Amino acid sequence: MKTVEYDVLGMHCVSCSMGIQKLLKKTKGVTEVEVHLTDSKVHVTFDEAEVNDQIIINQVARLGYKAVQAKK
């Protein structure tokens, strides 16, 4: 399992964060999603054999937001 933090551009309300969380939790291979609305971040834990960063980023883009892997 791998946990990655993403910055999400355009997420500004509870409805936005709930939509992202719901979609990512339905994504095959994703085991845990934590959305932090106040700092526009999403932590995603996933099985690297089933999903990768680009799939997560594309899923978020489907909802009209831009996700980028957070800099450490």
N, C-alpha and C positions, 0 to 999 in steps of 0.2 A: 504494500500500500504506500501511496505517496500523498502528501498533503502540500498543496500549493496555495499561496495567497495571490489574489488578483485585485487590481484596482479597477473599479467599474465607473466609467464616465457616463453621466446622464441619469444615474440613480438618485432620485431626490425625495422620494416619499415611501411610506410603508407599503403601498400597493406595488411600487416598483420592486422593492426588496422581496416581497412575498412571491411575486411572479417569477423572479430569478430563482429563488429558493425552490419553488415548486417544480420548475422545468428541470433544474439541475438534478434534483432528487430522483426524477423519472429517467434520467440518463443512465443507460446500461453501464455498469462498472463503477458508478459513483456511490460511495457508501455514507458519506457525511457532508453536509453543507451548512456553513455558518455565515450568515449575511450580517454585516455591520453597517447599518445605514449611516450612522453619524460620521464615519470616516470613509464611506464608499468603498468598502473592501468585502471580498468574499473569500472564505477559506473552504477549499474543496479537498476532500480525501477520496481517492479513487484507486482502482486496480489498474496499474499500467498495462496489463495484458489486454484490457478491454477498452480503455479510453486514454486519451492523451491531452496535452495542453490545447492543441488546436481544436479538438472537438469541444472542449469546455468553452473556449473563446467563441467558436461558431454558434454554440447553443445560446450564449448570452446575446450575441449579435442578432439572432432570430427575433429577440424581443425589442430590438432597437437600441441596445446599449453597446458600448465598446469596453471590452475587458482586455487588460494587459497584465502580464505577470508582474507582480510588485517587485520593486528593487529592494534588495536586502541591505 
